Amino acid sequence: MVSITPRDRSLYLTESIVESTADSAAESAILPVRLPFVPSGLPAALPSDLAAESQVAERQADYTTHLAVFSASVFLVSVPVFFQAPLVQLFPWLSLGMTLLWVGLGRSLLRQPTTKLWGDLLIGFAWTWLAGSIYWGWLRWEPFYHLPVEALGLPFILPGLHRAKHKIGRWFYLGSLLGTAITDLYFYLVDLVPYWRQLMRSDASAAGTILQAALHQMYTPWGGGFALLLVGLLVMLGFAPLRLRSLHGWSFGGAILSTLLVDGLFWLAATAA
């Protein structure tokens, strides 16, 4: 029987510890480098991916803002017409005084960075409201006064048109004025001005007869041809600025295209009369 001395036992334990340490070092050498944990099914985000996602989000936010400005421009041209028309005939001074309300509200919105563009647009709308109040309140019996009164804001709008400040409201006003000018041009070319005068001076019972006579004038080859020509011009002028990335271009385009909506609604009302 072989006896194990304490010295042998000590040597045996030392050799075991050395072998264990060597094995652990070998295993560590062949293990792969541990990567950061990524949940299953989700790729690790690279800086280029994050930049692309940021650009997509910016483009979406930019498009949303442009669409909101366009929609607001259409609303501010079309809807107030049907609200202001009866108001200005019954209470012309009230309608005129409401211009100060729109200007005050617009200036208040201009002071806040988050609402600045809406204040800009509202001040441009105030010019159209002012002109409409003056014409439809006191001068509506004479069609040839319509365009000069609608253009009364031009001396204040044009000088600052090249500046970066308040472009949205300025171009909204110009788009609304251009749409009005094209509509008035149609009245002059098709000789609808006499019906305009009759309609403004007659009572409600005769309105249907006058409107029907005006429609017969519009349904001639001359009237139909000019209608197609001017509608095409409005569409071209309205959609061209939408190809740009500028907010004032979209306010301009929205104001022009809304002219088609207003004219179409008046045409439907005349047809139903």
Salt bridges, closest charged atoms under 4 A:
ASP62 OD1 - HIS66 ND1 3.58
ASP62 OD2 - ARG245 NH2 3.61
GLU142 OE2 - ARG197 NH2 3.04
GLU150 OE2 - HIS146 NE2 3.38
ASP184 OD2 - HIS146 ND1 2.80
